[in-house]
Amino acid sequence: MSTLSPTNHVLRSEYQKSVASYWNQEKAPVNILLGDVDGLYHHHYGIGDVDWSVLEGPEETRNDRVIKELHRLETAQANVLLDHLGQVGPEDYLLDAGCGRGGTSIMAHERFGCQVDGVTISEYQVDFANKQAAKRGITDKVKFHFRNMLDTKFESGIRRAIWNNESTMYVDLMELFAEHARQLMPGGRYVTITGCYNDVLGGRSRAVSQIDAHYICNIHPRSAYFKAMAANRLVPISVIDLTPATIPYWELREKSSVASGIEGPFLTAYREGSFHYLLIAADRI
């Protein structure tokens, strides 16, 4: 009989334990206050044109306007990801790998009516996200689990679609895509939106290294995604550079009350071309 605790079954390394500890304690206003707008709590960034008029008008309501605009841009990012999941019906099963507080999973169910499972190595996030599903009365369709995205223990070959929304930088891509390929049905769709460093220019820039240090992550080179997909029966059908579309979000966030200090490195990395914000959609063959 195993003497390992459930936590040790999920967290397979000291690094994963440190990441889990970070997200179990994380209460950043940029994640909480934006989610309070409509109950969709995101752990990713935004895209699209900013309505700069939010900086004008009465000073006493300026912060609320900026928060709502940042949240609108983050929700727009999630919608673009969902747009690329392909044909999904109410009978389908989807997986949100690295689900955070569950915002994208809830949006996927609301759009498609499907079953969505979210996995995260943060027990706090699992509890938070399941409470959001309960508030919406969708716990029969949307469930969040304390599981490792590299070894979910879910059944093979049943997922119509799987996505990572800014969570691939915490894991080995070969292991991740092998696990996704196992769970996807033939012809199933995988989508990721991720930041990756531009290895055409060499290694990580100083700004990219600052981002790594801030989030305790390991940002991958752009080429690593395509190598790992090719090795695991995932064939890209769409690659979109979202970098120009995300810069305005960061410019607004830098001026907001929820700025965390990491805005400068993001803007530097994007503007100098050392960091890209990509959407990659791939089919499982």
Disulfide bonds with the S-S distance in Angstrom:
none
